[in-house]
Amino acid sequence: MFLNLLLTKYSIQNIQIDMTNREKEVLKYAAQGMDNYEIANYLHVSIHTIKVHMKNIFQKLKVQDRTEAVVKAIKYSIIDI
C-alpha cells in the first residue's frame, strides 16, 4: 500500500509506467537544465544516486538519453515545466 502512494502510473502507447515521485523530481530538474552533479547537490544526495535514478528513468521511458527522457515526459504529462 505504501509503495502505491510513491508510484504514479502513466500510460504511454498502452505501456504502463510506474515512476516514483523522486524520479519525477530528478527528471524535472533535468528538464530545467541541471546536470547530475547539480541535481545531487540540490537534493543533498550522492551523484551515484542521481545516476541510478536517471538509469531507471531511461529504462522506464525506453529512451537513450536525458533529452529524450525530458521530451517524452513532457509530451505524456509525466512532468510539467
C-alpha positions as CSV (number, residue, x, y, z in Angstrom):
1,M,0.0,0.0,0.0
2,F,2.8,2.5,0.9
3,L,4.5,1.7,-2.4
4,N,1.3,2.7,-4.3
5,L,1.5,6.1,-2.7
6,L,5.0,6.6,-4.0
7,L,4.3,5.5,-7.6
8,T,2.4,7.4,-10.2
9,K,1.3,5.4,-13.2
10,Y,1.3,6.8,-16.7
11,S,0.1,5.1,-19.9
12,I,2.3,5.6,-22.9
13,Q,1.0,3.8,-26.0
14,N,-0.6,1.1,-23.8
15,I,2.6,0.6,-21.8
16,Q,2.2,1.1,-18.1
17,I,5.0,3.2,-16.5
18,D,5.5,3.4,-12.7
19,M,7.6,6.4,-11.8
20,T,8.4,7.3,-8.2
21,N,8.0,10.9,-7.0
22,R,11.8,11.1,-6.7
23,E,12.3,10.0,-10.3
24,K,9.8,12.7,-11.4
25,E,11.6,15.3,-9.3
26,V,15.0,14.3,-10.8
27,L,13.5,14.4,-14.3
28,K,12.0,17.9,-13.7
29,Y,15.4,19.3,-12.6
30,A,17.0,17.7,-15.7
31,A,14.3,19.5,-17.8
32,Q,15.4,22.7,-16.1
33,G,18.9,22.2,-17.4
34,M,20.5,20.9,-14.3
35,D,23.3,18.3,-14.7
36,N,23.6,15.2,-12.4
37,Y,26.0,17.0,-10.1
38,E,23.8,20.0,-9.7
39,I,20.7,17.8,-9.0
40,A,22.7,15.8,-6.5
41,N,23.8,18.9,-4.6
42,Y,20.3,20.4,-4.7
43,L,18.7,17.2,-3.3
44,H,21.6,16.5,-0.9
45,V,22.2,13.1,-2.3
46,S,25.2,11.5,-4.0
47,I,26.0,11.7,-7.7
48,H,25.7,7.9,-7.8
49,T,22.1,8.2,-6.5
50,I,21.2,10.6,-9.3
51,K,22.8,8.3,-11.9
52,V,20.8,5.4,-10.7
53,H,17.6,7.5,-10.8
54,M,18.4,8.6,-14.4
55,K,19.2,5.0,-15.5
56,N,15.8,3.9,-14.1
57,I,14.1,6.8,-15.8
58,F,15.7,5.9,-19.2
59,Q,14.6,2.3,-18.8
60,K,11.1,3.1,-17.8
61,L,10.6,5.6,-20.7
62,K,12.6,3.4,-23.1
63,V,14.9,6.2,-24.1
64,Q,18.7,6.6,-24.6
65,D,19.4,10.0,-23.1
66,R,18.2,12.7,-20.8
67,T,16.9,14.9,-23.7
68,E,14.7,12.1,-25.0
69,A,13.5,11.4,-21.4
70,V,12.6,15.1,-20.9
71,V,10.8,15.4,-24.2
72,K,8.8,12.2,-23.7
73,A,8.0,13.1,-20.1
74,I,6.6,16.5,-21.1
75,K,4.8,15.0,-24.1
76,Y,3.0,12.5,-21.9
77,S,2.4,14.9,-19.0
78,I,4.7,13.0,-16.6
79,I,6.3,16.3,-15.7
80,D,5.4,19.9,-16.5
81,I,7.8,22.8,-16.8
